[in-house]
């Protein structure tokens, strides 16, 4: 039996707050009352930062997985053959998102009172395997690695506050920009497949290397506007259809239009860009999602998304515009300023005509 020197000052364990004494008077002074308390303390210390909530992480990962699933479905549905490994790449990325989501969801469940036995019954895994695979430190490392892999936000001038005027956090804005970058990449990738041109040919026309074109279409790089314009022109497509996607990918606010014609062109290009990012689904399938809209709205939408738009985009109300944006998985906060600018320029033009003709 070990003897304790009770004449010495008691030591308080930082993990369990218990008092203990040194077993011997020589050597380094102990910090923890037992090896188990030492391990438990370091597990707590390696836990997720207080600012990182599991619910928020689950939402982010789920949004990423949803985007990858849509991209995979588009690759499979396109009549033009995709790149040989593109479907595999999307599957691997989707599997990684799902694995990470399960890991974070398990830690979230434990924090909310679930036990390992209940999780084991749900996942058909043993408790020992779960504890080893989804330990606090490993899940924390998973979250940090995801943050590290997240593309850097474009450098824009903004206020130093961490909350924006609309009440959303900076992290949410980063996720929005990441989604916008993905939309631009999907639109360019679809355009390439539809054109039937080789990546090498597009690279030569756009003045860049084939490897850079691949990175653009994979969402790994955000191209400059001259490259996007040359890419679109090489594929016989109006560059204006990519303008809003490009601005959103860089985090730029929609620019004000000087005239109604310019405002209408920007709005129309933004809607067509969203249509390209979704691999141009057939108008018949798209309008089925908009069955609550009037026949006139559907006719305007059909014209706007057609090969040769003829309808006046200004006839589309905001309710129909918002429904179309959601159906195309776009952001209404980006489309609304463009729609509003079109309405404002139309109102100013009507006022000026009324004043001119009395």
N, C-alpha and C positions, 0 to 999 in steps of 0.2 A: 504493500500500500504506500502510495506516494505521500510525503509530508509537505505541508505548505507553510511558508514563512509568514505567519499572520502579523508579525511585527512590521512587515513592509506595507506600503500603501496599496490598497486594493485597486485593481484595474477594472474599468468598465468596458464591456464588450460593445463595439459600435453596432453590432447586428442585433443582439437580443437584449442589450442593456443590463445583462447580469454582471454581478461583481465576482471577480476571481483573483487569485493570487498566483505568483510565480512558483513553479515547482522547484526551481533552483536559482541560486543567486548569481550564477555566471551566465554569460552568453547574452544574446539580444533579448531585449524586453518583449514579451509577447503582446500582441494587439487583440487577438480574438480568443475566446474561451475554448474553442475547439476547431478542428479542421472543417467540420460541417458548417459552423457559423462563418468561417472565412469564405468558403465557397458560396454560401447563400448571400453574403454581403456583396461579393463581386458580381453575382447574377443580377442582383438589384441594381448595382451601379451600371451594368451594361444594358439596362432596359431602355425602352424608347424615350426620346426626349419628351418633356411635358407638352411641347408645342405640337407634337405629331399625334393626332388622334387616330385611333384605329378605324373609326367610322369614316373619316375623311380619306384615309388611305384606301379602304375598300372601295369607296366611290370612284376614286381616281383610277384604280386598277380595273374596275368594272367598265368604266368608260373606254379605257384603252383596249380592253378585250372586245368590246362591242365594235369599235372601229376596225380592229383587225378581222373580226368575223365578217363585217360588211365587205372589206377588201377581198377576203378570200372568196366570198360569194360572187363578187363581181368578176374575179379572175376566172371562176368556173363557168360563169354564164356568158362570157363574151364569145362571139362567133369567131373573132380573130385569135389565133393561138397566142398564149402568153409566153413570157420568157420561161425557159425550161425549168428553172428552180424557183420560180416566183411563188407558186402554190405551196411548195415545201417551206419556203421562208416564212410565209404567213402562218402556216400551221405551227412551226416551231415557236414563233413569237407569241401566238395565241396560247400555246401550251405553257409557255413561261409565265404569261399573265395569269392563267388559271391556277398554276402551282403557287404563285406568289399570293394570289387572292385567298386560296385555301389556308395558307400559312398565317396570314394576317387575321382572317376570320376566326381561326382557332384561338389565337391569343386574345382576340376580342371577346370570344365566348368565355374563356377562362376568367377574364377580368370582370365579366358580368355574372359570375357565380357558377358557371358550368364546371363539371369535374371531368377528369381524364377518362373515367370509365364510360360516361355518356358519350364523349367524343369518339372513343374507341368503338362503341357499338354502332355509331353512325357511319364511321369511315371504314369499318371492317379491318382495323389495324390494332395491334397490341398496344397496351399502355406504354410499355418500355420503348417501342418504336416511335410512338407519338412524342414522348418526352425528349427523345434524342433528336428527332427530325425537326420538331417545332419548339425548341427551347427558346427562352426569352432572348438570349444573345443571338441566336441564329436568325430569328425573325427580325430583330432590330437591324442586323447586318443586311438582310434582304431589303428592308425599307430604305436604308441608307444607300445601298447600291442602286436602287431604282431612282433615287434623287440624283445620284451621281450620273446616271445614264441619261437623265432628262436633258433634252437639247437646251443650250443656253438661250435665255431670252434676248431678243434683239435690243440693241442699245437705243433707248428712246428717252427723251426728256420728260421727266415726271416729277411730281411732288414727292418728298421723302416719306410721307406718311404711308403706313402699311395698309391702309384701307382706302379704297377709291370712293369717288363721289356716289356711285350707285350702291355702295355698301358691300361690294364683293372684295375678297381678299386678293393680295398680290399673287398668291399661289393659284387661285382660280383663274386669274388673268394669264398666268403662264400656261395653264392647261388649255385655255382658249386658243392661245397662239400655237401651241403644239397641235391642236386639232386643225387649225387653219393651215399649218404647214403640211399636214397629212392630206388635207383636201386639195391643195395645189399639186402635190405629188401624184395623187390619184387621177386628177384631171389630165395632167401631162402624160401619165402612163397610159390612160385610156386613149388619148389622142394618138400616141405612138402606135398602139396596137391597131387602131382603126385605120390609120394611114397605110399600113403595110410596109412602111419604110424601115430600113435597118437602122440600128442605133448609130452605126458609123456614118451613115448618110446624114442623119439629123445633126450629129456632132460637127460634120464638115460645114453644113449650111449655117448652123448656129455659131460657128467659130470656136468650138470647144472640143475636148477629147471625148471619145466614147465612154470612157470610165466615168467621167464627170456627168454625162447624161444618165448613166445608170444610177449614180448617187442621187441625182435630182429626182428621178422617178421612184426611187426607194425612200424619199423623204429625208435623206441624210444631209443634203445640202439645199439651201435656199438660193436659187439662181438670181442673177441680176435681171432687171427688166429687159435690157437688150437681148439677153439669151432667151427669155420667155417669148419675146416678140418674134425673134427669129425662129424659135421652135414652132410657134403657132403658124407662122407664114409658110414654113417648110411643109407643114401638114395641111396647108390650104384651109386654115381656120382663122377667123377674125381675132386678132390679138386682144381686142377689147373684152372678149369673153373671159380673159384671164386677169384683167386689171384688178378687180376687187379681191380675187383670191390671192394675188401677189401682195397687195397692200395689207390684207389681213394676216398673211404669213409673216410679214415684217412688223406687225403691230401698229401700222399706220392708221390713223383715223380717216374715214371717208372724206375726200377732198370736196369742197363746195364747188358747185357748177355755176358757170357764168350765164348759161342760157337754158331754156327749156329743152331744146334739142340735145344739148350736152348732158343734162340731167337725166333725160329719158334714155339716152344711149348708155350711160353708166348703170342705171338701174337694170336695163335689159341685159347688159353684159354680166352683171352680178348674178342674175337669175340663171342665165345660160351657163355661167361658170359652175354654179352649184349642180346643174344638170349634168355637166361633164364630169364633175367629181364623183357623181353616182353612176358613172358609166352609161349615161343617157338612157335611162329606162324607157320603155315604150310609153308613148303618151296615153295609150289606152289603160295601162296598168296604173299610171300616175293619176289619171283623172278619177279612177275608182276610189282612190284615197281621199279625193276631194268632192265626194258626192253630195256634200251639204251646200256647195256653191251653186250659184245661178248658172244658167246656160251661157249667158253673156260672159261671165268670168271665165268659164271653161274654154270658151272660144278664144278669148284673149290669151289665156295661158298656152293653149295649143299653138297659136300663132307665134307667141314669143319664143317658144322652144323649138319651133319648126326650122327647116333649112333656110327659108326666106321669110323672116318676120314681116308682117304687113299691118298688124293691129297696133293701135295706139296704146302704149303701156300705161299712159295716164288714166285710162278707163278702168284700171284694176284697183279696187278698193283695198284698204289696209287689211281687212279681215281675210280676203282672198289671198293677199300677198303673204300674210303671216302663215296661213294654212299651207301654201305652196312651199314656203321656206322650211317649215317643219317637215313636210313630206320629203324634202330633199336633204334633210339632216343638216340644214344650215342654221345660222345664228340670226335670230330676228333683230338683235341689237345692232347688227351690222347692216342689215337690209333696210331697217326703218329710216335711218337718216337719208339714204338714197331715195327711198320712196317719198319721204317728206320734202326733199329738195325738188323733186319733180313736181309735186303738188304746189309748192310755193312759187316756183317759176311760172307755172301755168296760171296761178292766181294773179301774179304781178302783170303777166302779159294781158290778161283779160281786163285788169284795171286800167292799164295804159291804153288799150284799144277803146275802152269806154270813155276815157277822158279825151282821147283824140277826136272821137266822132260825136261827142256831146251827149 
